[in-house]
Amino acid sequence: MSGLDGRRVATVSVVVADYDQAIAWYVGKLGFTLAEDVDLGGGKRWVTVEPCSGQGARLLLAKADGDRQVAAIGNQTGGRVFLFLETDDFARDHATMLANGVEFREAPRHEAYGTVAVFADLSGNLWDLIEPKR
């Protein structure tokens, strides 16, 4: 597949109710870094957050616009796990996230592919915190 080797998923959009609440949650609860916050005018902003390591995709925190987008807040994948936060130390990050008030929907479990637990973001979207088996 010549010419396609340099591609990657760089940014994933997450529909949120409020920019500042979302920034506070992702930075304060998950320990992400605010990468960009650009005023686009008309009440719109380009807001991205990313894991402090700088590895993986950024999240574009997109404020809902209109009834259809508002209805999608917290249900971007119809109740399935939406995103996967990979870690090299599950116990460390699970403990930190619990201390920061992140709502886990289950106890950690050990699967063939790694240690995992489902948590909800500020809107109710489901995530996996996962330490893959190496």
The 8 nearest C-alpha neighbors of each residue, nearest first, counted from 0:
[[1, 3, 2, 4, 5, 6, 7, 8],
 [0, 2, 3, 4, 5, 6, 7, 8],
 [1, 3, 4, 0, 5, 6, 7, 8],
 [4, 2, 1, 5, 0, 6, 7, 8],
 [3, 5, 6, 2, 1, 0, 7, 8],
 [6, 4, 3, 7, 2, 1, 8, 0],
 [5, 7, 4, 3, 8, 9, 2, 0],
 [8, 6, 9, 5, 4, 56, 10, 3],
 [7, 9, 10, 56, 6, 11, 55, 57],
 [8, 10, 56, 7, 57, 11, 55, 58],
 [11, 9, 57, 56, 58, 8, 59, 12],
 [10, 12, 58, 59, 57, 13, 56, 9],
 [11, 13, 59, 58, 60, 61, 14, 10],
 [12, 14, 60, 61, 59, 15, 11, 58],
 [13, 15, 61, 72, 63, 62, 60, 12],
 [16, 14, 62, 17, 61, 63, 72, 60],
 [15, 17, 62, 63, 18, 72, 14, 69],
 [18, 16, 20, 15, 19, 62, 21, 63],
 [19, 17, 21, 20, 22, 62, 60, 15],
 [18, 20, 22, 21, 17, 23, 24, 16],
 [21, 19, 23, 17, 22, 18, 24, 16],
 [20, 22, 24, 18, 19, 23, 25, 17],
 [21, 23, 19, 25, 24, 20, 26, 18],
 [24, 22, 20, 26, 27, 21, 25, 19],
 [25, 23, 21, 27, 28, 22, 26, 20],
 [24, 26, 29, 22, 28, 31, 27, 23],
 [25, 27, 31, 30, 23, 24, 29, 32],
 [28, 26, 24, 23, 30, 25, 29, 99],
 [27, 29, 99, 24, 25, 30, 26, 96],
 [30, 28, 25, 31, 26, 27, 96, 24],
 [31, 29, 26, 27, 28, 25, 32, 51],
 [30, 32, 26, 50, 49, 51, 29, 25],
 [33, 31, 49, 51, 48, 26, 34, 50],
 [32, 34, 48, 35, 47, 31, 49, 26],
 [33, 35, 48, 47, 32, 49, 36, 46],
 [36, 34, 47, 46, 33, 37, 45, 48],
 [35, 37, 46, 45, 44, 38, 47, 34],
 [36, 38, 45, 44, 39, 35, 46, 43],
 [39, 37, 44, 40, 43, 45, 36, 42],
 [40, 38, 44, 43, 37, 45, 41, 42],
 [41, 39, 42, 38, 43, 44, 37, 45],
 [40, 42, 43, 39, 38, 44, 64, 45],
 [41, 43, 40, 44, 39, 38, 62, 18],
 [44, 42, 39, 41, 40, 38, 45, 62],
 [43, 45, 38, 39, 37, 46, 36, 42],
 [44, 46, 37, 36, 38, 47, 39, 35],
 [47, 45, 36, 35, 60, 59, 44, 37],
 [48, 46, 59, 35, 58, 34, 60, 57],
 [47, 49, 33, 34, 58, 32, 57, 31],
 [48, 50, 57, 31, 32, 51, 53, 58],
 [49, 51, 31, 52, 53, 32, 54, 30],
 [52, 50, 53, 31, 32, 49, 30, 54],
 [51, 53, 54, 50, 49, 55, 31, 32],
 [54, 52, 51, 50, 49, 55, 56, 57],
 [55, 53, 52, 50, 56, 51, 49, 57],
 [56, 54, 53, 57, 9, 50, 49, 8],
 [55, 57, 9, 10, 8, 58, 11, 54],
 [56, 58, 10, 49, 48, 9, 47, 11],
 [57, 59, 11, 47, 48, 10, 12, 60],
 [58, 60, 47, 12, 46, 61, 11, 13],
 [61, 59, 13, 46, 47, 58, 12, 14],
 [60, 62, 14, 59, 15, 13, 63, 12],
 [63, 61, 15, 16, 14, 17, 18, 64],
 [62, 64, 68, 69, 14, 16, 15, 61],
 [65, 63, 68, 62, 69, 66, 67, 61],
 [64, 66, 67, 68, 69, 63, 70, 62],
 [65, 67, 69, 68, 70, 64, 63, 71],
 [66, 68, 70, 69, 65, 71, 64, 63],
 [67, 69, 63, 71, 70, 66, 65, 64],
 [68, 70, 66, 63, 71, 72, 67, 65],
 [69, 71, 67, 68, 72, 66, 74, 73],
 [72, 70, 68, 74, 69, 75, 73, 67],
 [73, 71, 69, 74, 14, 70, 15, 122],
 [74, 72, 122, 123, 124, 75, 71, 14],
 [75, 73, 71, 77, 76, 72, 124, 78],
 [74, 76, 71, 77, 73, 72, 124, 81],
 [77, 75, 74, 79, 78, 81, 80, 124],
 [76, 78, 74, 79, 75, 71, 80, 73],
 [77, 79, 76, 74, 80, 125, 124, 75],
 [80, 78, 76, 77, 81, 125, 124, 74],
 [79, 81, 125, 126, 82, 78, 127, 76],
 [80, 82, 125, 126, 76, 79, 124, 83],
 [83, 81, 126, 80, 127, 84, 125, 124],
 [82, 84, 127, 126, 85, 128, 129, 81],
 [85, 83, 128, 127, 129, 86, 82, 126],
 [84, 86, 129, 130, 128, 83, 87, 131],
 [87, 85, 130, 88, 89, 129, 84, 128],
 [86, 88, 130, 89, 85, 131, 129, 92],
 [89, 87, 86, 91, 90, 92, 130, 93],
 [88, 90, 92, 130, 91, 93, 86, 87],
 [89, 91, 93, 92, 88, 94, 95, 130],
 [92, 90, 94, 88, 89, 93, 95, 96],
 [91, 93, 95, 89, 94, 90, 96, 88],
 [92, 94, 96, 90, 95, 91, 89, 97],
 [95, 93, 97, 91, 92, 96, 90, 98],
 [96, 94, 92, 98, 97, 93, 99, 91],
 [95, 97, 99, 93, 101, 98, 94, 92],
 [98, 96, 100, 94, 101, 99, 95, 93],
 [99, 97, 95, 96, 100, 94, 101, 93],
 [100, 98, 96, 28, 97, 101, 95, 27],
 [101, 99, 97, 98, 102, 96, 28, 95],
 [100, 102, 97, 96, 99, 103, 28, 118],
 [103, 101, 118, 119, 100, 104, 97, 120],
 [104, 102, 118, 105, 117, 101, 119, 116],
 [103, 105, 118, 117, 102, 119, 106, 116],
 [106, 104, 103, 116, 117, 107, 118, 108],
 [105, 107, 116, 108, 104, 103, 117, 115],
 [108, 106, 116, 115, 105, 114, 109, 117],
 [109, 107, 115, 114, 106, 116, 110, 105],
 [108, 110, 114, 113, 115, 111, 107, 112],
 [109, 111, 113, 112, 114, 108, 115, 132],
 [110, 112, 113, 109, 132, 114, 131, 108],
 [111, 113, 110, 132, 131, 114, 109, 130],
 [114, 112, 131, 132, 110, 130, 111, 109],
 [115, 113, 109, 130, 129, 108, 110, 131],
 [114, 116, 129, 108, 128, 107, 113, 127],
 [117, 115, 107, 128, 127, 105, 106, 108],
 [118, 116, 127, 126, 104, 103, 105, 128],
 [119, 117, 103, 126, 104, 102, 125, 127],
 [120, 118, 125, 123, 124, 102, 126, 103],
 [119, 121, 123, 122, 124, 125, 118, 126],
 [120, 122, 123, 119, 24, 21, 124, 73],
 [123, 121, 73, 120, 124, 72, 15, 119],
 [122, 124, 73, 119, 120, 121, 125, 74],
 [125, 123, 73, 119, 120, 74, 122, 81],
 [126, 124, 80, 119, 81, 118, 123, 117],
 [127, 125, 82, 80, 118, 83, 117, 81],
 [128, 126, 117, 83, 116, 129, 84, 118],
 [127, 129, 84, 116, 115, 85, 83, 117],
 [128, 130, 115, 85, 114, 127, 131, 86],
 [129, 131, 86, 114, 89, 113, 87, 85],
 [132, 130, 113, 112, 129, 133, 114, 85],
 [133, 131, 113, 112, 130, 114, 111, 110],
 [132, 131, 113, 112, 130, 87, 111, 114]]
